[in-house]
Amino acid sequence: MTKMTTPAPGTDDKAGAAPEPMTIKNFRSNGDIENFYRYIHENGLRREAFMLMEYAISKVAKARKGKRAAKTLQ
């Protein structure tokens, strides 16, 4: 008689399957991102997380703006 085991909670049934590529549409369903959202919610860090996201987005926007300006000077 063989003993059947069930997968641990939070693990995929597809052991060994290749992970899905990250896209804009499935970004929020990524396990790491879900855990990050849960951590922020459980610890009351919404304000701090918002400030970090604003900072990161502003840095990315400045970098993109600099690249676009460099390309149009030709």
N, CA, C and O atoms as a GROMACS GRO file, in nm:
protein
  296
    1MET      N    1   0.084  -0.117   0.000
    1MET     CA    2   0.000   0.000   0.000
    1MET      C    3   0.088   0.123   0.000
    1MET      O    4   0.179   0.134   0.083
    2THR      N    5   0.064   0.215  -0.091
    2THR     CA    6   0.145   0.337  -0.100
    2THR      C    7   0.073   0.452  -0.032
    2THR      O    8  -0.050   0.462  -0.035
    3LYS      N    9   0.150   0.536   0.027
    3LYS     CA   10   0.095   0.652   0.097
    3LYS      C   11   0.092   0.770   0.001
    3LYS      O   12   0.195   0.805  -0.057
    4MET      N   13  -0.025   0.831  -0.017
    4MET     CA   14  -0.037   0.946  -0.105
    4MET      C   15  -0.013   1.073  -0.024
    4MET      O   16  -0.060   1.086   0.089
    5THR      N   17   0.061   1.164  -0.083
    5THR     CA   18   0.088   1.291  -0.016
    5THR      C   19   0.020   1.402  -0.093
    5THR      O   20   0.008   1.396  -0.215
    6THR      N   21  -0.023   1.502  -0.022
    6THR     CA   22  -0.082   1.619  -0.086
    6THR      C   23   0.021   1.731  -0.083
    6THR      O   24   0.101   1.739   0.010
    7PRO      N   25   0.019   1.815  -0.184
    7PRO     CA   26   0.116   1.925  -0.186
    7PRO      C   27   0.090   2.022  -0.072
    7PRO      O   28  -0.024   2.039  -0.028
    8ALA      N   29   0.196   2.084  -0.025
    8ALA     CA   30   0.184   2.182   0.083
    8ALA      C   31   0.107   2.303   0.032
    8ALA      O   32   0.113   2.335  -0.086
    9PRO      N   33   0.035   2.372   0.122
    9PRO     CA   34  -0.038   2.491   0.078
    9PRO      C   35   0.057   2.596   0.021
    9PRO      O   36   0.165   2.620   0.075
   10GLY      N   37   0.015   2.657  -0.088
   10GLY     CA   38   0.096   2.762  -0.149
   10GLY      C   39   0.194   2.710  -0.253
   10GLY      O   40   0.268   2.788  -0.312
   11THR      N   41   0.195   2.577  -0.275
   11THR     CA   42   0.285   2.522  -0.376
   11THR      C   43   0.203   2.485  -0.498
   11THR      O   44   0.083   2.458  -0.488
   12ASP      N   45   0.267   2.483  -0.612
   12ASP     CA   46   0.200   2.448  -0.736
   12ASP      C   47   0.193   2.297  -0.750
   12ASP      O   48   0.280   2.225  -0.702
   13ASP      N   49   0.089   2.250  -0.817
   13ASP     CA   50   0.078   2.108  -0.847
   13ASP      C   51   0.172   2.070  -0.959
   13ASP      O   52   0.202   1.952  -0.977
   14LYS      N   53   0.218   2.165  -1.034
   14LYS     CA   54   0.305   2.142  -1.149
   14LYS      C   55   0.452   2.144  -1.105
   14LYS      O   56   0.526   2.234  -1.143
   15ALA      N   57   0.493   2.049  -1.028
   15ALA     CA   58   0.633   2.045  -0.982
   15ALA      C   59   0.722   2.021  -1.103
   15ALA      O   60   0.700   1.928  -1.180
   16GLY      N   61   0.822   2.105  -1.118
   16GLY     CA   62   0.916   2.091  -1.228
   16GLY      C   63   0.873   2.162  -1.355
   16GLY      O   64   0.949   2.166  -1.451
   17ALA      N   65   0.754   2.219  -1.357
   17ALA     CA   66   0.709   2.290  -1.476
   17ALA      C   67   0.780   2.425  -1.485
   17ALA      O   68   0.815   2.485  -1.383
   18ALA      N   69   0.801   2.471  -1.605
   18ALA     CA   70   0.868   2.599  -1.625
   18ALA      C   71   0.777   2.712  -1.577
   18ALA      O   72   0.657   2.709  -1.602
   19PRO      N   73   0.832   2.812  -1.508
   19PRO     CA   74   0.748   2.923  -1.462
   19PRO      C   75   0.699   3.006  -1.579
   19PRO      O   76   0.765   3.017  -1.682
   20GLU      N   77   0.581   3.065  -1.561
   20GLU     CA   78   0.526   3.152  -1.665
   20GLU      C   79   0.612   3.277  -1.677
   20GLU      O   80   0.658   3.329  -1.576
   21PRO      N   81   0.633   3.327  -1.800
   21PRO     CA   82   0.708   3.452  -1.814
   21PRO      C   83   0.628   3.569  -1.756
   21PRO      O   84   0.505   3.572  -1.765
   22MET      N   85   0.697   3.664  -1.695
   22MET     CA   86   0.633   3.778  -1.632
   22MET      C   87   0.583   3.875  -1.739
   22MET      O   88   0.659   3.919  -1.825
   23THR      N   89   0.456   3.908  -1.731
   23THR     CA   90   0.396   4.006  -1.820
   23THR      C   91   0.319   4.106  -1.736
   23THR      O   92   0.302   4.086  -1.616
   24ILE      N   93   0.274   4.212  -1.798
   24ILE     CA   94   0.195   4.313  -1.728
   24ILE      C   95   0.066   4.251  -1.676
   24ILE      O   96   0.022   4.284  -1.566
   25LYS      N   97   0.005   4.163  -1.753
   25LYS     CA   98  -0.124   4.106  -1.715
   25LYS      C   99  -0.114   4.010  -1.596
   25LYS      O  100  -0.206   4.006  -1.515
   26ASN      N  101  -0.006   3.934  -1.584
   26ASN     CA  102   0.002   3.838  -1.474
   26ASN      C  103   0.097   3.884  -1.363
   26ASN      O  104   0.135   3.803  -1.278
   27PHE      N  105   0.136   4.009  -1.362
   27PHE     CA  106   0.230   4.060  -1.262
   27PHE      C  107   0.176   4.045  -1.120
   27PHE      O  108   0.248   3.998  -1.032
   28ARG      N  109   0.052   4.085  -1.097
   28ARG     CA  110  -0.004   4.082  -0.962
   28ARG      C  111  -0.034   3.941  -0.913
   28ARG      O  112  -0.047   3.921  -0.793
   29SER      N  113  -0.045   3.844  -1.002
   29SER     CA  114  -0.073   3.708  -0.959
   29SER      C  115   0.054   3.629  -0.929
   29SER      O  116   0.046   3.512  -0.890
   30ASN      N  117   0.170   3.690  -0.947
   30ASN     CA  118   0.297   3.626  -0.913
   30ASN      C  119   0.300   3.602  -0.762
   30ASN      O  120   0.259   3.689  -0.685
   31GLY      N  121   0.348   3.487  -0.719
   31GLY     CA  122   0.351   3.452  -0.577
   31GLY      C  123   0.430   3.549  -0.493
   31GLY      O  124   0.388   3.584  -0.382
   32ASP      N  125   0.544   3.594  -0.542
   32ASP     CA  126   0.627   3.688  -0.467
   32ASP      C  127   0.555   3.822  -0.448
   32ASP      O  128   0.563   3.882  -0.341
   33ILE      N  129   0.488   3.867  -0.550
   33ILE     CA  130   0.416   3.994  -0.543
   33ILE      C  131   0.298   3.983  -0.448
   33ILE      O  132   0.271   4.074  -0.370
   34GLU      N  133   0.226   3.870  -0.453
   34GLU     CA  134   0.115   3.849  -0.360
   34GLU      C  135   0.163   3.850  -0.215
   34GLU      O  136   0.098   3.908  -0.129
   35ASN      N  137   0.276   3.785  -0.190
   35ASN     CA  138   0.332   3.784  -0.054
   35ASN      C  139   0.373   3.924  -0.011
   35ASN      O  140   0.357   3.960   0.106
   36PHE      N  141   0.426   4.003  -0.103
   36PHE     CA  142   0.464   4.141  -0.074
   36PHE      C  143   0.342   4.224  -0.036
   36PHE      O  144   0.344   4.297   0.063
   37TYR      N  145   0.234   4.212  -0.115
   37TYR     CA  146   0.110   4.283  -0.085
   37TYR      C  147   0.056   4.241   0.052
   37TYR      O  148   0.011   4.326   0.130
   38ARG      N  149   0.059   4.111   0.080
   38ARG     CA  150   0.009   4.061   0.208
   38ARG      C  151   0.091   4.117   0.324
   38ARG      O  152   0.035   4.156   0.426
   39TYR      N  153   0.222   4.122   0.309
   39TYR     CA  154   0.310   4.175   0.412
   39TYR      C  155   0.278   4.323   0.440
   39TYR      O  156   0.270   4.365   0.556
   40ILE      N  157   0.260   4.400   0.334
   40ILE     CA  158   0.228   4.542   0.350
   40ILE      C  159   0.095   4.559   0.422
   40ILE      O  160   0.082   4.642   0.511
   41HIS      N  161  -0.004   4.480   0.383
   41HIS     CA  162  -0.137   4.491   0.444
   41HIS      C  163  -0.134   4.450   0.592
   41HIS      O  164  -0.191   4.519   0.676
   42GLU      N  165  -0.069   4.339   0.623
   42GLU     CA  166  -0.068   4.288   0.761
   42GLU      C  167   0.009   4.378   0.856
   42GLU      O  168  -0.020   4.381   0.975
   43ASN      N  169   0.106   4.452   0.805
   43ASN     CA  170   0.189   4.534   0.892
   43ASN      C  171   0.157   4.684   0.883
   43ASN      O  172   0.228   4.766   0.941
   44GLY      N  173   0.051   4.719   0.813
   44GLY     CA  174   0.008   4.858   0.806
   44GLY      C  175   0.111   4.950   0.742
   44GLY      O  176   0.138   5.059   0.793
   45LEU      N  177   0.169   4.907   0.632
   45LEU     CA  178   0.276   4.983   0.567
   45LEU      C  179   0.231   5.046   0.435
   45LEU      O  180   0.313   5.068   0.346
   46ARG      N  181   0.103   5.076   0.422
   46ARG     CA  182   0.054   5.131   0.295
   46ARG      C  183   0.117   5.265   0.263
   46ARG      O  184   0.156   5.289   0.149
   47ARG      N  185   0.128   5.353   0.360
   47ARG     CA  186   0.186   5.486   0.335
   47ARG      C  187   0.331   5.475   0.292
   47ARG      O  188   0.373   5.539   0.195
   48GLU      N  189   0.407   5.393   0.363
   48GLU     CA  190   0.549   5.377   0.330
   48GLU      C  191   0.567   5.312   0.193
   48GLU      O  192   0.656   5.352   0.116
   49ALA      N  193   0.484   5.214   0.162
   49ALA     CA  194   0.493   5.148   0.032
   49ALA      C  195   0.459   5.246  -0.080
   49ALA      O  196   0.522   5.244  -0.186
   50PHE      N  197   0.360   5.332  -0.057
   50PHE     CA  198   0.323   5.432  -0.157
   50PHE      C  199   0.439   5.528  -0.181
   50PHE      O  200   0.468   5.564  -0.295
   51MET      N  201   0.504   5.570  -0.073
   51MET     CA  202   0.618   5.662  -0.088
   51MET      C  203   0.731   5.596  -0.166
   51MET      O  204   0.794   5.661  -0.250
   52LEU      N  205   0.758   5.468  -0.140
   52LEU     CA  206   0.863   5.396  -0.213
   52LEU      C  207   0.827   5.383  -0.361
   52LEU      O  208   0.913   5.400  -0.448
   53MET      N  209   0.700   5.353  -0.391
   53MET     CA  210   0.660   5.339  -0.530
   53MET      C  211   0.668   5.472  -0.604
   53MET      O  212   0.711   5.476  -0.719
   54GLU      N  213   0.629   5.582  -0.539
   54GLU     CA  214   0.642   5.714  -0.601
   54GLU      C  215   0.787   5.744  -0.634
   54GLU      O  216   0.817   5.794  -0.742
   55TYR      N  217   0.876   5.714  -0.541
   55TYR     CA  218   1.019   5.739  -0.561
   55TYR      C  219   1.071   5.657  -0.679
   55TYR      O  220   1.141   5.710  -0.766
   56ALA      N  221   1.038   5.528  -0.682
   56ALA     CA  222   1.086   5.442  -0.790
   56ALA      C  223   1.031   5.486  -0.925
   56ALA      O  224   1.104   5.488  -1.024
   57ILE      N  225   0.904   5.520  -0.930
   57ILE     CA  226   0.844   5.562  -1.056
   57ILE      C  227   0.905   5.693  -1.106
   57ILE      O  228   0.925   5.710  -1.226
   58SER      N  229   0.934   5.785  -1.014
   58SER     CA  230   0.995   5.911  -1.056
   58SER      C  231   1.134   5.888  -1.113
   58SER      O  232   1.172   5.952  -1.211
   59LYS      N  233   1.212   5.796  -1.054
   59LYS     CA  234   1.345   5.765  -1.106
   59LYS      C  235   1.337   5.703  -1.244
   59LYS      O  236   1.416   5.737  -1.333
   60VAL      N  237   1.242   5.612  -1.264
   60VAL     CA  238   1.226   5.548  -1.394
   60VAL      C  239   1.182   5.650  -1.498
   60VAL      O  240   1.230   5.648  -1.611
   61ALA      N  241   1.090   5.738  -1.461
   61ALA     CA  242   1.042   5.840  -1.554
   61ALA      C  243   1.155   5.934  -1.596
   61ALA      O  244   1.163   5.971  -1.713
   62LYS      N  245   1.241   5.973  -1.502
   62LYS     CA  246   1.354   6.059  -1.536
   62LYS      C  247   1.450   5.989  -1.630
   62LYS      O  248   1.501   6.051  -1.724
   63ALA      N  249   1.476   5.861  -1.607
   63ALA     CA  250   1.565   5.785  -1.693
   63ALA      C  251   1.507   5.774  -1.834
   63ALA      O  252   1.579   5.790  -1.933
   64ARG      N  253   1.377   5.746  -1.843
   64ARG     CA  254   1.313   5.736  -1.974
   64ARG      C  255   1.315   5.870  -2.046
   64ARG      O  256   1.338   5.875  -2.167
   65LYS      N  257   1.290   5.976  -1.974
   65LYS     CA  258   1.289   6.109  -2.035
   65LYS      C  259   1.427   6.143  -2.090
   65LYS      O  260   1.437   6.201  -2.198
   66GLY      N  261   1.531   6.108  -2.019
   66GLY     CA  262   1.667   6.132  -2.065
   66GLY      C  263   1.700   6.054  -2.190
   66GLY      O  264   1.768   6.105  -2.278
   67LYS      N  265   1.652   5.929  -2.199
   67LYS     CA  266   1.677   5.848  -2.318
   67LYS      C  267   1.604   5.905  -2.439
   67LYS      O  268   1.659   5.909  -2.549
   68ARG      N  269   1.481   5.949  -2.417
   68ARG     CA  270   1.403   6.004  -2.529
   68ARG      C  271   1.466   6.132  -2.580
   68ARG      O  272   1.471   6.154  -2.701
   69ALA      N  273   1.514   6.218  -2.491
   69ALA     CA  274   1.576   6.343  -2.532
   69ALA      C  275   1.704   6.316  -2.610
   69ALA      O  276   1.733   6.386  -2.707
   70ALA      N  277   1.780   6.216  -2.569
   70ALA     CA  278   1.905   6.182  -2.638
   70ALA      C  279   1.876   6.130  -2.778
   70ALA      O  280   1.953   6.158  -2.870
   71LYS      N  281   1.767   6.055  -2.797
   71LYS     CA  282   1.735   5.999  -2.926
   71LYS      C  283   1.687   6.105  -3.024
   71LYS      O  284   1.712   6.093  -3.144
   72THR      N  285   1.619   6.208  -2.977
   72THR     CA  286   1.561   6.306  -3.069
   72THR      C  287   1.662   6.412  -3.112
   72THR      O  288   1.629   6.494  -3.198
   73LEU      N  289   1.780   6.413  -3.058
   73LEU     CA  290   1.880   6.516  -3.093
   73LEU      C  291   1.955   6.485  -3.223
   73LEU      O  292   2.042   6.563  -3.261
   74GLN      N  293   1.925   6.381  -3.289
   74GLN     CA  294   1.998   6.342  -3.409
   74GLN      C  295   1.981   6.438  -3.518
   74GLN      O  296   2.036   6.419  -3.626
   0.00000   0.00000   0.00000
